[in-house]
C-alpha cells in the first residue's frame, strides 16, 4: 500500500529533522529501474543518459556507474561544463541545435577538449554554414550530428534533397567538419490517439523515415559512412519499442529512471516512480474559508484545510490519499492550500507528498535532492 510507504517516509523525514520542502529519490526504486534497463537493452544498442531529466551531480555518477555509460545527451549549454568536469572522457550529443553565439562563447572558454567528444546538432543549411565559419575561424574540427524529422514535426531535416546538401557540405570540408551521425526523436509515437494511428504503425513509419536517411548516406556519400556513426533515437516514451527492434544504435533516456507523473504510460509500466516532493504542513484548519464567501462557512465541511510550506510545483498531490489543491481559494508557491479528507491522519509538522510531473523542471528548483535508502538520507547536489 502506497499510504503505508508514505507514512514510513514521513516518519523517516521527521526522525532526520527535516523541516523544509524536500526533493527525494527512492534508491530501491531507482535501482529497480536501472536493473530493468540493463535487462531490456540488447548488446548491440548503446545507452545515452539525458542530463536535463537527471541534473544532479551524484545522480549522474550513480547512473553512469550502474549502466557503465559515459554517453550523454545535453539540452542546456552550461550543462556541458558540468558533465565535462564529472566525466572528462564523455561522449556528448546535443539534444537541440545551439545558437552560433552560444557555441562561440563555449569555445572561447574551452580551448582544449582532447578527451571529450561533442556532437553538435544541426538542423538547417544556414546553421551548418555558421558552424563551418566558426570552425574555419578558430581552426576547429566539429563533429556534426544531423537532426532528422521522423514524424514529430518539431524541426529537423524533412526531405532528402536538403539532407544531401548538408552531407555534401560536410564532405567538402573534411578539415573542419565530420559527420558523427543522425538524431531522430520519436516521442509522438506514444502520444498520437489510437483512433488516428496505432503505436505500432507510428513506430514503423518513424523507423522507415530514419532508415531512408541512413540509406542515403551509404549509397550517395560512402566516404562519410562508417560503423561508428551515432544513429540516435528513442527517449523514455519509446525506449521499449527500440529494444525490440531499431534501426538506431544509440538510445537516449532519462525521465523513466525516476518516472515522474507525465511518464505514467503503458510503455513504461514496468518502471517505478522514484521521485517525490515532501512539503511540511504549517497549519491545519477544520474547513476551507473562501474570502468574501461567508455563506459557505455555514455549510458542513467534509475536508480539512492544510497550508503547506511552499507549493504550486509542477506536481500532483499523492499523500494523504484524496489530497488536492483548492483552486477556488487560489494556488500559492508560498503556502499552498491542500484539502484532505477528515479521515486523513496528518497533523502540523507532518509532510504531504507530491509526485512531480516532470523531473527536469523540478530538480532545477532544489539545491539538493536527497537519496532515501529506506532508513536515512544522503544529499546529492543539483546543477543549480
C-alpha positions in Angstrom: 0.0 0.0 0.0 1.4 3.4 -1.0 -0.2 5.0 2.1 2.0 2.8 4.3 5.0 3.7 2.1 4.4 7.4 2.6 3.7 7.0 6.3 7.2 5.4 6.7 8.8 8.1 4.6 7.1 10.8 6.7 8.4 9.2 9.9 11.9 8.9 8.4 11.9 12.6 7.5 10.8 13.6 11.0 13.5 11.4 12.6 16.1 13.1 10.4 14.8 16.5 11.5 13.8 17.7 8.0 11.6 20.8 8.1 11.7 22.4 4.7 10.3 21.3 1.3 12.5 18.4 0.3 13.1 16.6 -3.0 13.6 12.8 -2.5 14.8 9.9 -4.7 13.9 6.4 -3.5 17.1 4.4 -4.0 15.4 1.0 -4.2 13.0 2.2 -6.9 15.8 3.8 -8.8 17.9 0.6 -8.6 14.9 -1.4 -9.9 14.6 0.9 -12.9 18.3 0.7 -13.7 18.2 -3.1 -13.5 15.2 -3.1 -15.8 17.1 -1.0 -18.4 20.0 -3.5 -18.2 17.7 -6.4 -18.8 15.9 -4.8 -21.7 18.8 -3.3 -23.6 20.3 -5.6 -26.3 24.0 -5.8 -26.6 24.1 -4.1 -30.0 22.4 -1.0 -28.6 24.2 1.6 -26.5 22.6 3.9 -24.0 22.8 7.6 -23.7 21.8 9.4 -20.5 19.6 12.5 -20.9 21.1 15.1 -18.5 18.2 17.6 -18.4 16.0 15.0 -16.7 18.6 13.9 -14.1 20.5 17.1 -13.5 22.2 16.3 -10.1 25.9 15.5 -10.0 25.9 12.4 -7.8 22.8 11.1 -9.5 24.5 11.2 -12.9 27.5 9.5 -11.4 25.4 6.8 -9.8 23.5 6.1 -13.1 26.7 6.2 -15.2 28.4 3.7 -13.0 25.3 1.4 -12.9 25.0 1.4 -16.7 28.7 1.6 -17.4 27.9 4.6 -19.6 29.5 7.9 -20.2 27.4 8.9 -23.2 25.2 11.9 -22.5 22.5 14.0 -24.3 22.6 17.6 -23.2 20.0 20.3 -23.9 21.4 23.3 -22.0 24.9 24.6 -22.9 26.1 25.3 -19.3 25.5 21.6 -18.5 28.3 20.7 -20.9 30.8 22.2 -18.5 29.4 20.3 -15.5 29.4 17.0 -17.4 33.0 17.5 -18.7 34.1 18.1 -15.1 32.4 15.0 -13.8 33.2 12.8 -16.9 36.4 14.0 -18.7 36.1 11.2 -21.2 32.4 11.6 -22.0 30.6 11.4 -25.4 28.2 14.4 -25.6 25.4 14.7 -28.1 23.5 18.0 -28.1 19.7 17.3 -27.9 18.8 20.6 -29.7 20.7 22.9 -32.0 22.6 25.6 -30.2 22.7 29.3 -31.4 26.0 30.1 -33.0 26.8 32.8 -30.5 26.4 30.2 -27.7 28.8 27.8 -29.5 31.3 30.7 -30.0 31.1 31.5 -26.3 31.7 27.9 -25.4 34.9 27.5 -27.4 36.1 30.9 -26.1 36.2 29.2 -22.7 37.2 25.7 -23.7 40.2 25.5 -26.0 41.5 22.0 -25.2 38.9 19.2 -25.2 41.2 16.3 -26.2 39.4 13.6 -24.3 35.8 14.8 -24.7 33.7 14.1 -27.8 31.0 16.7 -28.6 28.5 16.1 -31.4 26.9 19.4 -32.3 23.3 19.1 -33.6 22.5 20.7 -36.9 19.0 21.2 -38.4 19.4 23.6 -41.4 22.0 24.6 -44.0 22.2 28.0 -42.5 23.2 26.6 -39.1 25.8 24.3 -40.7 27.3 27.2 -42.6 27.6 29.1 -39.3 29.3 26.2 -37.6 31.7 25.8 -40.6 32.6 29.5 -40.4 33.3 29.2 -36.7 35.5 26.0 -37.3 37.4 27.8 -40.0 38.0 30.9 -37.9 39.2 29.0 -34.9 40.9 26.1 -36.6 38.4 23.6 -35.2 37.1 20.3 -36.5 33.5 20.0 -35.4 31.6 16.7 -35.2 28.1 17.2 -36.8 25.0 15.2 -36.0 22.1 15.9 -38.2 18.6 16.3 -36.8 16.0 14.5 -38.9 12.3 14.7 -38.7 10.9 11.1 -38.3 7.3 12.3 -37.6 7.4 14.6 -34.6 7.4 17.7 -36.8 9.4 19.8 -34.3 12.0 20.8 -36.9 14.9 18.9 -38.3 15.5 17.8 -41.9 12.3 16.7 -43.6 13.4 15.9 -47.2 16.2 14.0 -48.8 17.4 16.9 -51.0 18.3 19.3 -48.2 19.8 16.3 -46.3 22.1 15.5 -49.2 23.1 19.2 -49.4 24.2 19.1 -45.8 26.2 15.9 -46.4 27.8 17.5 -49.5 29.0 20.5 -47.5 30.4 18.3 -44.7 32.2 16.1 -47.3 33.7 19.2 -49.0 35.3 20.4 -45.7 36.9 17.4 -44.1 39.5 19.5 -42.3 36.7 21.4 -40.3 33.6 19.2 -40.3 32.9 15.5 -39.7 29.6 13.6 -39.9 29.1 12.0 -36.5 25.6 10.6 -37.1 21.8 11.3 -37.0 19.3 12.1 -34.3 15.6 11.4 -34.8 13.3 11.8 -31.8 10.0 9.9 -32.0 8.1 10.9 -28.9 4.9 11.4 -31.0 4.7 7.6 -31.5 3.3 7.0 -28.0 1.1 10.2 -27.9 -1.0 10.0 -31.1 -4.5 8.9 -30.2 -5.1 5.3 -31.2 -8.1 6.1 -33.3 -5.7 8.1 -35.6 -2.7 5.8 -35.6 -1.6 2.8 -33.5 1.7 2.9 -31.7 2.9 0.0 -33.9 2.1 1.9 -37.1 3.6 5.1 -35.8 6.8 3.4 -34.8 7.1 1.5 -38.1 6.7 4.8 -40.1 9.3 6.6 -37.9 11.7 3.8 -38.4 11.2 3.8 -42.2 11.9 7.5 -42.3 15.1 7.0 -40.3 16.3 4.2 -42.5 15.7 6.3 -45.6 18.3 8.8 -44.4 20.8 6.1 -43.4 20.5 4.6 -46.8 21.2 8.0 -48.4 24.5 8.2 -46.6 25.5 4.7 -47.5 24.5 5.0 -51.2 25.4 8.6 -52.1 28.1 9.5 -49.6 30.0 6.3 -48.8 33.1 8.2 -47.8 31.1 9.7 -44.9 29.6 6.3 -43.8 31.4 4.2 -41.2 30.4 1.7 -38.5 30.9 4.2 -35.6 28.3 6.7 -36.8 25.9 7.5 -34.0 22.3 6.9 -35.0 20.5 8.2 -32.0 16.8 7.8 -31.3 14.3 6.9 -28.7 13.6 8.7 -25.5 11.8 7.3 -22.4 8.3 7.0 -24.0 9.6 4.8 -26.9 12.5 3.1 -25.2 10.8 -0.3 -25.0 9.9 -0.2 -28.7 13.6 0.3 -29.7 14.8 -2.5 -27.5 12.6 -4.9 -29.6 13.8 -3.7 -33.0 15.5 -0.5 -34.0 17.5 1.0 -36.9 19.2 3.1 -34.3 22.3 2.1 -32.4 22.2 4.7 -29.7 19.1 5.1 -27.4 18.5 8.2 -25.2 16.5 8.1 -22.0 16.4 9.8 -18.6 13.0 10.5 -17.1 11.9 6.9 -17.0 14.6 6.2 -14.4 12.7 8.4 -12.0 9.3 8.1 -13.7 7.5 11.4 -12.9 3.8 11.6 -13.5 3.9 12.5 -17.2 5.6 9.2 -17.8 2.9 7.0 -16.3 2.2 5.5 -19.7 1.7 1.9 -20.9 5.2 1.6 -22.5 6.8 2.3 -19.1 4.5 0.0 -16.9 7.5 -1.9 -15.6 9.2 1.1 -14.2 8.6 2.6 -10.8 8.1 6.2 -9.7 11.1 7.2 -7.6 10.9 11.0 -7.2 8.8 12.8 -4.6 8.4 16.2 -3.1 7.8 16.3 0.7 6.3 19.5 2.0 5.8 20.2 5.7 2.3 21.1 7.0 2.3 24.5 8.6 -1.3 24.9 9.5 -4.4 22.7 9.8 -7.9 24.2 9.7 -11.2 22.3 10.1 -12.6 23.8 6.9 -11.8 25.9 3.9 -12.9 29.5 4.2 -13.1 31.4 1.0 -12.6 35.2 1.4 -15.9 37.0 0.5 -18.0 33.9 0.5 -19.0 33.8 4.2 -22.3 31.9 3.3 -20.2 28.8 2.6 -18.9 28.8 6.1 -22.4 27.6 7.4 -22.2 24.5 5.2 -20.8 21.3 6.7 -17.2 20.6 5.9 -16.0 17.1 4.9 -12.4 18.1 4.4 -9.7 19.7 6.4 -7.6 22.5 5.0 -3.8 22.3 5.2 -1.5 25.1 4.4 1.9 23.7 3.5 5.5 25.1 3.2 5.7 26.0 -0.5 3.6 24.7 -3.3 2.4 25.3 -6.9 5.1 23.0 -8.2 4.6 21.0 -11.4 3.5 18.1 -9.3 0.4 16.3 -8.1 -0.5 15.5 -4.5 -0.3 11.8 -3.8 -0.4 11.6 0.0 -2.6 11.8 2.1 -4.9 9.9 -0.2 -7.5 12.2 -1.6 -5.3 15.3 -1.1 -5.8 18.1 -3.7 -5.2 21.7 -4.3 -8.1 24.1 -3.8 -8.3 26.2 -7.0 -11.2 28.2 -5.7 -9.1 29.6 -2.9 -6.2 30.0 -5.3 -2.8 28.4 -5.7 0.3 29.7 -3.8 4.0 28.9 -4.2 4.4 30.3 -0.6 1.7 28.5 1.4 -0.4 26.3 -0.9 -3.9 25.3 0.4 -4.4 21.5 0.3 -7.7 19.9 1.1 -7.6 16.4 2.6 -10.4 14.1 3.9 -11.1 14.4 7.6 -10.1 10.8 8.0 -6.6 11.6 6.9 -4.2 11.1 9.8 -2.0 14.1 9.2 -1.0 16.9 11.6 1.0 20.0 11.7 4.7 19.2 11.1 3.9 16.1 9.2 4.6 16.0 5.5 2.4 15.9 2.5 3.9 14.2 -0.7 3.7 15.2 -4.3 4.8 13.4 -7.5 6.5 15.8 -10.0 5.0 15.7 -13.4 8.5 16.3 -14.9 11.9 15.8 -13.3 13.7 18.3 -15.5 11.5 21.2 -14.2 11.5 20.2 -10.5 15.1 19.1 -9.9 16.4 22.5 -11.0 14.3 24.2 -8.3 16.1 22.5 -5.4 19.7 22.9 -4.3 19.8 19.2 -3.2 18.0 16.0 -3.9 18.1 13.5 -1.1 18.7 9.8 -1.7 16.5 7.7 0.6 17.8 4.2 1.2 14.9 3.1 3.3 16.4 4.3 6.5 18.2 7.6 6.1 19.0 10.3 3.6 22.1 11.3 1.6 22.4 14.7 -0.1 23.1 14.9 -3.8 23.8 18.3 -5.4 21.8 19.6 -8.3 23.1 21.7 -11.1 21.9 25.0 -9.6 
